[in-house]
């Protein structure tokens, strides 16, 4: 094991707590990543970040916390957990928040506005932890034991995919694509070979975590909303030669039983194509070694 993923939020668009989402979870996107040396990386800051923060404080036994937080974009379901992330209210902790340039002039401005007095009682300036914002392109971070790369995907307002690769001889890697519309759509003004470029970006990854919000029937009424179908995610994983596909960003209305059925259909389709692709449903509390 060189990278370990733990899922704290798997749902898309809006939190969906309740008896029908107990097994796979109702919190919005948040994934904890631990490198071989124990360095902490966090992917997205949905409502799952709140429970991750509680866990981090308990596990730290009073020691200061430090982490890099990578945001795919700044839509509500990917940042709404940050004001409730307990470690940012504790002095001595340090966090670097990475994200793509946005129409509002940078990820830092978006987060500060999210905690303005009009919409939240505690202003950003009152946080006790040290928080630094970095836009992608300002020198993407590398660690002693991992490298990270980003790729622009198709989503309203823009979003990015991330690829993390271990620096040891195994070069294990995973790709995280939380929100992405794989079907062609002129609104994104993507280059004609955009999908081919994406396939090369994720080629040979050990794990692909990808948006699988819609069925083919549902997608017909949601074209241009920035999300993919199960079949599109399956095709991408097979084309890229990945080992494991993790179905992610579950539709709010999708029950646990519905998710089981969708995953079973994907597995049947993969077998019919002679693929040995492993298919997993992202579930809160699930850990996965890359």
C-alpha positions in Angstrom: 0.0 0.0 0.0 1.3 3.4 -0.9 -1.9 5.5 -0.9 -5.0 4.9 1.2 -8.3 6.5 0.4 -11.1 6.8 3.0 -14.5 8.1 1.9 -16.3 10.6 4.2 -18.8 11.9 1.7 -20.1 10.2 -1.5 -23.3 11.9 -2.4 -23.7 14.6 -5.1 -25.5 18.0 -5.1 -27.2 17.9 -1.7 -26.9 15.9 1.6 -29.4 13.1 1.8 -29.5 11.6 5.3 -32.2 9.0 5.9 -33.0 5.3 6.1 -32.6 4.7 2.3 -29.0 6.0 2.1 -27.5 4.4 5.3 -25.2 1.9 3.6 -23.6 4.2 1.0 -24.0 7.5 2.8 -25.7 10.9 2.4 -22.9 13.4 2.9 -21.5 15.4 0.0 -18.0 14.8 -1.4 -15.0 14.4 0.8 -12.2 11.9 0.6 -9.2 11.5 3.0 -5.9 10.4 1.5 -2.9 9.1 3.4 0.4 8.7 1.7 3.1 6.2 2.7 4.7 8.6 5.1 1.3 9.6 6.6 0.9 12.9 5.0 -2.7 14.0 4.9 -4.4 15.1 1.7 -8.1 15.9 1.5 -10.2 15.9 -1.7 -13.2 18.3 -1.6 -14.9 19.8 1.3 -18.5 18.7 1.2 -20.5 17.9 4.3 -18.4 14.7 4.8 -15.6 17.1 5.9 -17.4 17.7 9.2 -17.1 14.1 10.4 -13.6 13.8 9.0 -12.6 16.8 11.1 -14.0 15.3 14.2 -12.1 12.1 13.5 -8.8 13.9 12.8 -9.1 15.8 16.2 -9.7 12.5 18.0 -6.8 10.8 16.3 -4.3 13.6 16.8 -4.3 13.4 20.6 -3.6 17.1 20.8 -0.8 17.2 18.2 -1.1 20.0 15.5 -2.7 19.0 12.2 -1.4 19.9 8.7 -3.0 19.0 5.4 -3.4 19.9 1.8 -7.0 20.3 0.7 -7.7 19.9 -3.0 -11.0 21.3 -4.3 -12.2 20.2 -7.7 -14.4 23.3 -8.0 -16.4 25.7 -5.7 -20.0 24.5 -6.1 -21.9 24.3 -2.8 -21.8 20.6 -2.4 -18.0 20.7 -2.5 -17.3 23.5 0.0 -20.3 23.5 2.4 -18.4 21.4 5.0 -15.5 23.8 5.4 -17.2 26.2 7.9 -18.0 23.1 10.1 -14.5 21.6 9.9 -13.4 21.6 13.5 -9.6 21.7 12.9 -9.7 25.1 11.3 -10.9 26.6 14.6 -7.9 25.3 16.5 -4.6 27.3 16.7 -1.5 25.5 15.6 -3.1 23.7 12.7 -2.1 24.5 9.1 -4.0 23.9 5.9 -3.3 24.7 2.3 -6.4 24.8 0.1 -5.7 24.2 -3.6 -8.3 24.9 -6.3 -8.8 26.0 -9.9 -9.1 29.7 -10.9 -12.8 30.7 -10.7 -14.9 33.4 -12.2 -14.7 35.2 -8.9 -11.0 35.6 -9.0 -9.7 32.6 -7.0 -10.7 29.9 -4.6 -9.8 32.0 -1.6 -12.3 34.7 -2.4 -15.1 32.1 -2.8 -14.4 30.5 0.6 -14.2 33.9 2.3 -17.6 34.9 0.8 -19.1 31.6 2.0 -18.3 32.6 5.5 -19.4 36.3 5.2 -21.7 37.5 8.0 -24.7 37.5 5.6 -24.7 33.7 5.3 -22.6 32.4 8.2 -22.2 33.6 11.8 -18.4 33.1 12.2 -16.3 35.2 9.7 -13.3 33.6 8.0 -11.0 36.1 9.8 -11.9 34.5 13.1 -10.4 31.1 12.2 -7.6 30.1 14.6 -5.8 27.8 12.2 -3.4 29.0 9.5 -5.1 28.7 6.1 -3.3 29.4 2.9 -5.0 29.5 -0.6 -3.2 28.4 -3.7 -4.6 28.4 -7.3 -3.6 25.5 -9.5 -0.9 26.7 -11.8 1.0 28.4 -9.1 3.3 25.4 -8.7 1.2 22.3 -8.0 2.5 20.6 -4.9 4.7 17.6 -4.7 5.6 15.7 -1.6 8.4 13.4 -0.7 6.3 10.4 -1.6 3.7 11.6 -4.1 3.1 13.7 -7.2 -0.1 15.4 -8.3 -1.4 16.5 -11.7 -4.7 18.1 -12.7 -6.9 18.1 -15.8 -9.8 20.4 -16.8 -13.0 18.4 -17.0 -16.5 19.3 -18.3 -18.7 20.9 -15.7 -20.7 24.2 -15.6 -18.3 26.9 -14.2 -15.3 24.6 -14.6 -13.8 21.8 -12.6 -10.7 19.7 -12.5 -9.7 16.1 -12.1 -6.7 15.1 -10.0 -4.2 12.3 -10.5 -2.0 11.3 -7.5 1.0 9.0 -8.0 3.3 7.5 -5.4 7.0 8.3 -5.8 8.2 4.9 -4.9 9.2 2.2 -7.4 5.6 0.9 -7.6 4.3 4.3 -9.0 0.8 3.4 -7.8 -1.8 6.0 -8.8 -5.4 7.0 -8.6 -7.5 9.6 -10.4 -10.3 11.6 -8.7 -13.0 13.0 -11.0 -15.9 14.1 -8.8 -18.0 16.1 -11.3 -17.6 15.5 -15.1 -19.9 15.3 -18.1 -18.3 12.8 -20.4 -20.8 13.2 -23.3 -19.9 15.8 -25.9 -21.5 19.2 -25.3 -20.7 22.4 -27.1 -21.3 24.6 -24.0 -17.9 23.5 -22.6 -15.9 24.6 -25.6 -13.6 21.6 -25.1 -11.1 20.7 -27.8 -12.2 18.0 -30.2 -9.9 15.5 -28.7 -10.8 16.3 -25.1 -12.0 12.8 -24.2 -8.8 11.3 -25.8 -6.7 13.6 -23.6 -8.7 12.5 -20.5 -8.2 8.9 -21.4 -4.4 9.5 -21.5 -4.5 11.5 -18.3 -6.0 8.5 -16.4 -4.4 5.7 -18.4 -3.1 2.8 -16.3 -4.3 4.3 -13.0 -4.9 1.7 -10.3 -8.1 3.4 -9.1 -10.5 5.8 -10.9 -13.0 7.5 -8.7 -15.6 9.0 -11.2 -18.9 10.8 -11.3 -21.7 8.3 -12.0 -24.8 10.4 -11.3 -27.2 9.3 -14.0 -28.7 6.4 -15.7 -28.9 6.7 -19.5 -32.6 7.4 -19.2 -32.1 10.1 -16.6 -29.4 11.8 -18.6 -31.7 12.7 -21.4 -33.4 15.2 -19.1 -30.1 16.5 -17.6 -27.9 17.1 -20.5 -25.5 20.0 -19.8 -25.8 19.7 -16.0 -22.2 18.5 -15.8 -22.6 14.8 -14.8 -22.0 11.4 -16.3 -23.9 8.2 -16.7 -22.9 4.8 -15.3 -22.2 3.6 -18.8 -20.0 6.6 -19.7 -17.9 6.1 -16.6 -17.6 2.4 -17.4 -16.5 3.1 -20.9 -13.9 5.6 -19.7 -12.4 3.2 -17.2 -12.1 0.4 -19.7 -10.7 2.7 -22.4 -8.1 4.0 -19.9 -7.1 0.5 -18.7 -7.7 1.2 -15.0 -7.9 -1.6 -12.5 -10.7 -0.4 -10.3 -13.6 1.9 -11.0 -15.2 3.6 -7.9 -18.7 4.9 -8.7 -19.1 8.3 -7.0 -21.2 11.4 -6.7 -24.4 9.4 -6.2 -27.6 11.1 -7.3 -29.6 12.5 -4.2 -32.6 10.3 -5.1 -30.6 7.1 -5.5 -31.3 4.7 -2.7 -28.9 2.1 -1.5 -30.8 -0.7 -3.3 -30.8 1.4 -6.5 -27.0 1.8 -6.2 -26.6 -2.0 -5.9 -28.7 -2.5 -9.0 -26.7 0.1 -11.0 -23.4 -1.4 -9.9 -24.6 -4.9 -10.8 -25.6 -3.7 -14.3 -22.1 -2.2 -14.7 -20.4 -5.4 -13.7 -22.5 -7.4 -16.1 -21.7 -5.0 -18.9 -18.0 -5.1 -18.1 -18.0 -9.0 -18.2 -19.9 -9.0 -21.5 -17.0 -6.9 -22.9 -14.4 -9.3 -21.6 -13.1 -6.7 -19.1 -11.6 -7.7 -15.7 -12.4 -4.2 -14.4 -13.2 -4.2 -10.7 -16.3 -2.0 -9.9 -16.9 -0.6 -6.4 -19.6 1.7 -5.0 -18.2 4.6 -3.0 -19.5 4.3 0.6 -19.0 6.5 3.6 -16.4 4.9 5.9 -14.9 2.7 3.2 -11.1 2.6 2.9 -9.4 1.6 -0.3 -5.7 0.9 -0.7 -4.2 2.0 -4.1 
